[in-house]
Amino acid sequence: MSDEQIPARDAAATSDWFLPSPDTVASALAGLARAHGASLSVSLGPAHVLATSPDLARRVALVSGGGSGHEPLHTGFVGRGGLDAAVPGQVFASPHNRQVHAAARAAAKPGGVLLVVKNYTGDVINFGIAAERLRAEGVEVDTVLVDDDLATEVEGSATGRRGTGATVLVEKVLGAAADRGASLAELANLGRRVVAASRSLAVATRAHTVPGGTGPAFELSQGELEHGVGIHGERAVSTVERRPAAEVVDRVVDQLLEHVPAGEEGVAVLVNGLGAATGLELHAVLDRVVNRLGERGAPVAAAFAGTYVAALDMRGFSVTLTALAPGWLELLRAPTATALPVAEPVGAAPTAPASGDPGRPGGGENAFVSGLDALVARLHGVLTRLDRVGGDGDFGDNLASGVRAAARRGPGEGVVAGLRAAESAFLDDVGGSSGPLFGLVLQQVRTAFEAGEPGADALREGLREAAGAVTRVGGAQPGDRTVLDALVAGAGAGGALADVVRAAADGAEATAAMTPRRGRASYVGERAVGTPDAGAVGVALVLAALADAVEPAGDLAGELAGRWG
């Protein structure tokens, strides 16, 4: 779908939810002016953004633009080291030639104007008309057309590839070269070379929200992936099965490497978010991209991750590869006062320290650790649901990761060995508050088991000490709806080992009637009432797996799984 095929909507067509409209674009430009009063000049008639303090060495002005909804492209790239002017159209619609003409006239320098244009029909026509108007007025002008989208490389197509993520690297290189006084011919040649050396490919698991609040631009099921999606909501040539992230990234990289020529100075990598991908996810994608390029023998000289060319709130990412010629890396590393990325030396992947307790014998399956692993796996969804009610959601993952870390330690045989491995794993390897607190509980129980015969008396003693430690560390009191309620209930129970565990489970169950006063759940208050605290339930599960390891004939794990599962 080309830019001009997406009509601008009037304000009345929008819902009461905050979604883009013509008014939103104008307000965004006004907000840009408010935020950057010292470096930008913003006009609304016709709409364009100018740099107020470009580098004095510039002989040629750089002007670009396109539909809104892709921010920070292009308005965020105006300033030293970037563009002299940017021209925003309505959402996903090309700017009018009048806007481009006005912006270029205002920004023009003695050496002329270079227009950077993404290859969409509306942009090409409107920037082309503006260029003709400028030439007729005696302004020297040239154009760089960005056409990097591999998904639209169709043999025999007169339209050609779309312009997408490579625009960021093109404008960064040209901005640095312009600040060094390059001529119009030099900049045009440089820009075209960067474009020719670049290819991009995008994938998405969810379309953007259509302006006006009418839902997503297209529907994808939970197990589908749009491979080769466009930045205006264009569907890809193919909808494919959603595979693990590493497989998706590898496929994208392998396809790009079939078309990106070998670079004399390696390749530059840009992982770009399409609007709803988080920084956490984008950097994880970047790590996989760099690893895959290494496997394929393509050295990475510059690596970037972030949202530079959004598609409103589309959930996905694009990858751009640029084969670097001599001198380009230096331009990518040049400073800029804009949202354009600046290359730093590519770092090596950090090495994780070896886990495990080197002072303990390894090997063998431990009954406590393996039993707890099976129980947590069975109730993982339940623990996650309970934790979400309390305002979080990662407790199931944290408990599972702690158990896996304990297993990696090769704890050997015996209940005490399993407790020691789990204690170390939760204290050292699990983040947040729940992991270390569970490590503290396991430490006290392990100490009690080492001091006496593993059984009911030792467990009661360990739970008493654990309750005291938890209170000292976090300040919790009985009735606050925390792990402490399960610990205190178990510590005060008489009878056999199974009775202690069931009492702890009852204590966990009783938290359902409590209003949380500690921890993150305290922020949701009464909304948490009706479901037990995830941490208290987790304590009961740990004790059930421990009791089954001490007395293999029992099945407390199955009993508690039936209670909550």
MARDO-785462 format. One line per 4 residues: number of its first residue (from 1); their letters; for each residue x, y, z of C-alpha. Coordinates in steps of 0.05 Angstrom, whole numbers. Layout:
REM MARDO-785462
NUM) A) X:Y:Z ~ ... $
REM end
This chain:
REM MARDO-785462
1) MSDE) 0:0:0 ~ 30:67:-20 ~ 28:130:21 ~ -25:165:-18 $
5) QIPA) -73:106:-14 ~ -83:119:61 ~ -130:178:68 ~ -122:228:124 $
9) RDAA) -178:223:175 ~ -214:282:203 ~ -216:292:278 ~ -289:271:283 $
13) ATSD) -270:202:257 ~ -225:186:316 ~ -248:151:379 ~ -243:182:448 $
17) WFLP) -180:142:458 ~ -115:178:443 ~ -100:155:372 ~ -67:193:314 $
21) SPDT) -108:243:275 ~ -92:307:236 ~ -98:344:302 ~ -49:296:334 $
25) VASA) 4:311:281 ~ -3:386:291 ~ -1:378:366 ~ 60:334:361 $
29) LAGL) 96:386:321 ~ 77:439:373 ~ 103:393:427 ~ 168:384:389 $
33) ARAH) 176:459:387 ~ 164:463:462 ~ 216:409:477 ~ 270:436:430 $
37) GASL) 263:511:430 ~ 338:522:426 ~ 353:476:367 ~ 290:471:324 $
41) SVSL) 243:518:289 ~ 175:489:274 ~ 125:515:223 ~ 53:493:215 $
45) GPAH) 38:530:151 ~ 61:490:113 ~ 86:439:164 ~ 161:429:168 $
49) VLAT) 217:429:220 ~ 283:467:212 ~ 350:463:249 ~ 365:531:279 $
53) SPDL) 440:520:289 ~ 469:475:235 ~ 543:464:230 ~ 576:525:199 $
57) ARRV) 618:481:154 ~ 557:457:116 ~ 553:477:43 ~ 492:435:26 $
61) ALVS) 425:427:63 ~ 397:358:76 ~ 321:352:73 ~ 278:291:82 $
65) GGGS) 209:272:105 ~ 150:226:98 ~ 87:205:133 ~ 79:214:208 $
69) GHEP) 75:154:254 ~ 147:133:242 ~ 179:177:295 ~ 235:193:310 $
73) LHTG) 242:189:233 ~ 248:243:206 ~ 232:301:253 ~ 276:272:307 $
77) FVGR) 336:272:260 ~ 338:347:250 ~ 399:382:279 ~ 474:381:278 $
81) GGLD) 500:316:249 ~ 433:303:217 ~ 381:337:173 ~ 373:411:162 $
85) AAVP) 298:402:152 ~ 244:349:157 ~ 175:349:126 ~ 120:308:161 $
89) GQVF) 57:287:125 ~ -5:261:159 ~ -2:190:188 ~ 28:144:135 $
93) ASPH) 14:196:81 ~ 67:232:41 ~ 78:306:53 ~ 52:355:0 $
97) NRQV) 102:383:-49 ~ 87:453:-21 ~ 114:430:47 ~ 177:401:16 $
101) HAAA) 188:463:-26 ~ 179:510:33 ~ 226:469:78 ~ 280:464:24 $
105) RAAA) 276:538:8 ~ 283:556:82 ~ 341:508:92 ~ 378:517:26 $
109) KPGG) 452:533:28 ~ 500:561:-24 ~ 518:491:-47 ~ 445:471:-57 $
113) VLLV) 397:421:-27 ~ 399:344:-24 ~ 331:311:-17 ~ 331:242:17 $
117) VKNY) 269:205:-6 ~ 241:138:15 ~ 215:99:-45 ~ 140:106:-38 $
121) TGDV) 100:132:-96 ~ 71:192:-58 ~ 138:212:-30 ~ 173:204:-98 $
125) INFG) 121:247:-134 ~ 117:303:-82 ~ 192:308:-71 ~ 201:305:-146 $
129) IAAE) 153:363:-158 ~ 187:403:-103 ~ 255:390:-136 ~ 229:416:-203 $
133) RLRA) 202:479:-169 ~ 269:490:-135 ~ 308:483:-199 ~ 262:532:-234 $
137) EGVE) 279:582:-179 ~ 354:572:-188 ~ 367:526:-128 ~ 415:469:-143 $
141) VDTV) 382:405:-120 ~ 394:330:-124 ~ 359:268:-96 ~ 379:204:-61 $
145) LVDD) 325:150:-66 ~ 326:99:-9 ~ 300:31:-32 ~ 326:-22:16 $
149) DLAT) 266:-67:33 ~ 284:-137:12 ~ 213:-161:19 ~ 193:-119:-41 $
153) EVEG) 250:-139:-87 ~ 207:-165:-145 ~ 239:-178:-212 ~ 209:-134:-266 $
157) SATG) 174:-87:-217 ~ 173:-15:-241 ~ 160:10:-171 ~ 222:-21:-139 $
161) RRGT) 237:-36:-67 ~ 206:5:-10 ~ 249:52:31 ~ 253:31:104 $
165) GATV) 305:23:159 ~ 367:39:117 ~ 342:111:115 ~ 369:118:186 $
169) LVEK) 440:98:166 ~ 438:138:101 ~ 418:202:139 ~ 470:190:193 $
173) VLGA) 527:182:142 ~ 503:241:100 ~ 495:285:161 ~ 566:273:184 $
177) AADR) 593:283:113 ~ 554:348:105 ~ 583:374:169 ~ 652:364:138 $
181) GASL) 635:409:80 ~ 620:356:26 ~ 591:383:-40 ~ 523:366:-68 $
185) AELA) 553:318:-119 ~ 595:284:-65 ~ 536:276:-18 ~ 490:249:-73 $
189) NLGR) 542:198:-94 ~ 556:178:-22 ~ 482:170:-6 ~ 469:127:-67 $
193) RVVA) 528:82:-50 ~ 502:72:21 ~ 433:55:-6 ~ 462:5:-55 $
197) ASRS) 501:-29:1 ~ 440:-35:46 ~ 381:-83:53 ~ 327:-88:106 $
201) LAVA) 274:-139:126 ~ 218:-133:177 ~ 174:-182:215 ~ 114:-171:260 $
205) TRAH) 69:-210:307 ~ 16:-156:311 ~ -6:-101:264 ~ -10:-28:283 $
209) TVPG) -75:2:309 ~ -112:36:252 ~ -120:111:265 ~ -191:123:287 $
213) GTGP) -191:65:337 ~ -221:13:290 ~ -173:-43:311 ~ -110:-73:281 $
217) AFEL) -94:-62:207 ~ -94:-137:197 ~ -105:-199:240 ~ -54:-251:260 $
221) SQGE) -68:-311:302 ~ -26:-329:363 ~ 17:-376:322 ~ 29:-332:261 $
225) LEHG) 84:-284:240 ~ 82:-233:184 ~ 150:-241:149 ~ 168:-182:105 $
229) VGIH) 118:-131:133 ~ 118:-58:112 ~ 123:3:156 ~ 54:30:134 $
233) GERA) 16:-32:155 ~ 27:-67:88 ~ 20:-142:96 ~ 78:-185:78 $
237) VSTV) 82:-231:18 ~ 76:-289:66 ~ 46:-304:134 ~ 86:-359:166 $
241) ERRP) 85:-402:228 ~ 113:-366:288 ~ 178:-400:307 ~ 225:-388:365 $
245) AAEV) 257:-319:363 ~ 327:-346:347 ~ 300:-382:286 ~ 263:-320:262 $
249) VDRV) 325:-277:269 ~ 370:-328:235 ~ 323:-331:175 ~ 322:-256:169 $
253) VDQL) 398:-251:172 ~ 408:-307:123 ~ 361:-275:72 ~ 395:-207:79 $
257) LEHV) 464:-238:69 ~ 443:-265:2 ~ 436:-193:-23 ~ 484:-150:18 $
261) PAGE) 552:-145:-16 ~ 615:-159:23 ~ 639:-96:59 ~ 712:-76:61 $
265) EGVA) 704:-54:133 ~ 652:-104:155 ~ 578:-91:163 ~ 535:-43:202 $
269) VLVN) 474:-74:236 ~ 411:-35:254 ~ 357:-71:294 ~ 297:-25:291 $
273) GLGA) 233:-30:332 ~ 167:-20:296 ~ 134:14:355 ~ 114:-37:406 $
277) ATGL) 178:-77:414 ~ 215:-62:479 ~ 287:-43:486 ~ 299:-108:522 $
281) ELHA) 273:-147:462 ~ 310:-106:411 ~ 377:-115:445 ~ 364:-190:451 $
285) VLDR) 351:-191:376 ~ 415:-152:363 ~ 455:-202:403 ~ 427:-259:360 $
289) VVNR) 439:-220:296 ~ 512:-208:313 ~ 521:-281:333 ~ 490:-304:267 $
293) LGER) 533:-257:226 ~ 594:-284:262 ~ 573:-355:245 ~ 566:-334:172 $
297) GAPV) 634:-300:170 ~ 609:-228:167 ~ 646:-184:217 ~ 604:-130:250 $
301) AAAF) 636:-61:255 ~ 576:-22:280 ~ 514:-45:317 ~ 451:-7:336 $
305) AGTY) 386:-26:370 ~ 327:19:383 ~ 263:47:354 ~ 283:94:297 $
309) VAAL) 229:79:244 ~ 164:61:279 ~ 100:38:247 ~ 55:69:300 $
313) DMRG) 47:12:351 ~ 63:-48:307 ~ 94:-105:347 ~ 156:-126:309 $
317) FSVT) 225:-107:286 ~ 267:-97:224 ~ 340:-114:212 ~ 383:-72:165 $
321) LTAL) 452:-93:141 ~ 499:-44:107 ~ 564:-67:77 ~ 614:-13:98 $
325) APGW) 662:19:49 ~ 725:55:74 ~ 709:118:113 ~ 636:102:127 $
329) LELL) 648:75:197 ~ 682:140:216 ~ 620:178:193 ~ 575:131:233 $
333) RAPT) 617:147:294 ~ 612:223:285 ~ 574:259:340 ~ 504:285:329 $
337) ATAL) 454:327:368 ~ 395:287:341 ~ 361:220:353 ~ 405:188:300 $
341) PVAE) 448:132:329 ~ 523:141:339 ~ 566:79:329 ~ 611:55:386 $
345) PVGA) 661:-2:382 ~ 624:-68:379 ~ 632:-103:446 ~ 643:-176:457 $
349) APTA) 587:-216:490 ~ 598:-218:566 ~ 619:-285:595 ~ 574:-311:650 $
353) PASG) 610:-338:711 ~ 607:-412:720 ~ 551:-432:768 ~ 555:-487:818 $
357) DPGR) 585:-501:885 ~ 657:-523:872 ~ 664:-548:942 ~ 609:-601:935 $
361) PGGG) 610:-666:896 ~ 570:-663:831 ~ 531:-711:789 ~ 469:-752:799 $
365) ENAF) 396:-734:805 ~ 372:-707:871 ~ 303:-729:894 ~ 285:-662:926 $
369) VSGL) 308:-620:867 ~ 277:-664:814 ~ 212:-670:853 ~ 207:-595:862 $
373) DALV) 223:-585:788 ~ 165:-630:767 ~ 117:-596:816 ~ 135:-526:794 $
377) ARLH) 128:-545:721 ~ 59:-574:736 ~ 36:-511:772 ~ 75:-458:734 $
381) GVLT) 13:-428:703 ~ -23:-426:770 ~ 35:-391:803 ~ 39:-340:747 $
385) RLDR) -36:-326:751 ~ -33:-317:826 ~ 26:-270:820 ~ -10:-228:768 $
389) VGGD) -68:-218:815 ~ -17:-190:864 ~ 9:-140:813 ~ 69:-178:786 $
393) GDFG) 73:-241:743 ~ 143:-269:744 ~ 141:-313:806 ~ 129:-378:768 $
397) DNLA) 189:-362:723 ~ 232:-344:783 ~ 216:-408:820 ~ 228:-450:758 $
401) SGVR) 295:-416:743 ~ 318:-427:814 ~ 303:-501:810 ~ 339:-506:743 $
405) AAAR) 399:-471:772 ~ 400:-520:830 ~ 398:-578:782 ~ 457:-549:743 $
409) RGPG) 498:-551:806 ~ 496:-627:805 ~ 477:-631:879 ~ 489:-706:886 $
413) EGVV) 446:-749:931 ~ 410:-735:996 ~ 361:-684:1022 ~ 414:-639:1053 $
417) AGLR) 454:-638:988 ~ 391:-618:950 ~ 375:-564:1000 ~ 445:-536:996 $
421) AAES) 443:-533:920 ~ 374:-500:920 ~ 395:-451:974 ~ 456:-429:935 $
425) AFLD) 417:-425:870 ~ 361:-381:898 ~ 408:-336:937 ~ 457:-325:879 $
429) DVGG) 422:-337:813 ~ 350:-314:819 ~ 332:-240:816 ~ 277:-199:847 $
433) SSGP) 258:-208:920 ~ 226:-277:918 ~ 289:-314:896 ~ 335:-290:952 $
437) LFGL) 279:-297:1004 ~ 269:-369:984 ~ 344:-379:988 ~ 341:-352:1059 $
441) VLQQ) 285:-400:1077 ~ 322:-459:1047 ~ 385:-439:1084 ~ 350:-441:1152 $
445) VRTA) 316:-508:1136 ~ 382:-538:1112 ~ 417:-515:1176 ~ 363:-547:1219 $
449) FEAG) 367:-612:1179 ~ 442:-615:1187 ~ 437:-603:1262 ~ 386:-658:1272 $
453) EPGA) 351:-716:1239 ~ 312:-693:1177 ~ 239:-697:1197 ~ 182:-659:1229 $
457) DALR) 220:-630:1288 ~ 278:-605:1245 ~ 229:-575:1194 ~ 191:-538:1249 $
461) EGLR) 257:-511:1276 ~ 279:-490:1206 ~ 213:-455:1192 ~ 216:-417:1258 $
465) EAAG) 286:-392:1241 ~ 264:-377:1170 ~ 205:-337:1195 ~ 251:-295:1239 $
469) AVTR) 299:-283:1182 ~ 244:-262:1134 ~ 217:-213:1186 ~ 286:-184:1199 $
473) VGGA) 299:-174:1125 ~ 232:-148:1100 ~ 194:-128:1161 ~ 135:-173:1147 $
477) QPGD) 87:-194:1202 ~ 36:-250:1205 ~ -27:-228:1168 ~ 10:-184:1118 $
481) RTVL) -4:-235:1063 ~ 67:-258:1049 ~ 110:-321:1051 ~ 114:-309:1126 $
485) DALV) 42:-333:1135 ~ 59:-402:1107 ~ 124:-406:1148 ~ 90:-388:1214 $
489) AGAG) 33:-436:1202 ~ 81:-493:1188 ~ 127:-476:1246 ~ 68:-478:1295 $
493) AGGA) 40:-544:1272 ~ 45:-608:1313 ~ 46:-679:1287 ~ 86:-713:1233 $
497) LADV) 124:-684:1174 ~ 63:-686:1130 ~ 23:-648:1182 ~ 74:-591:1182 $
501) VRAA) 70:-586:1106 ~ -6:-587:1105 ~ -7:-533:1159 ~ 39:-490:1116 $
505) ADGA) -7:-501:1057 ~ -67:-481:1099 ~ -29:-418:1120 ~ -17:-403:1046 $
509) EATA) -90:-415:1031 ~ -111:-368:1087 ~ -76:-310:1053 ~ -133:-307:1003 $
513) AMTP) -175:-272:1056 ~ -120:-221:1073 ~ -110:-151:1046 ~ -37:-145:1026 $
517) RRGR) 5:-98:1068 ~ 74:-115:1044 ~ 108:-123:977 ~ 83:-105:908 $
521) ASYV) 14:-135:922 ~ 2:-78:972 ~ -5:-31:912 ~ -67:-68:887 $
525) GERA) -99:-72:957 ~ -168:-104:960 ~ -163:-127:888 ~ -117:-183:911 $
529) VGTP) -168:-211:961 ~ -198:-277:940 ~ -135:-311:915 ~ -77:-336:957 $
533) DAGA) -8:-303:956 ~ 36:-335:903 ~ 98:-334:948 ~ 62:-368:1005 $
537) VGVA) 37:-422:957 ~ 108:-430:931 ~ 134:-442:1002 ~ 83:-498:1011 $
541) LVLA) 104:-530:945 ~ 177:-528:966 ~ 160:-562:1032 ~ 117:-614:997 $
545) ALAD) 175:-633:951 ~ 222:-635:1011 ~ 175:-680:1051 ~ 168:-728:993 $
549) AVEP) 243:-732:987 ~ 250:-747:1062 ~ 193:-797:1061 ~ 189:-825:990 $
553) AGDL) 125:-864:1005 ~ 86:-800:1012 ~ 55:-758:957 ~ 46:-689:986 $
557) AGEL) 67:-659:920 ~ 8:-692:885 ~ -38:-672:942 ~ -20:-598:937 $
561) AGRW) -21:-600:861 ~ -92:-625:865 ~ -109:-570:914 ~ -85:-512:871 $
565) G) -80:-543:802 $
REM end
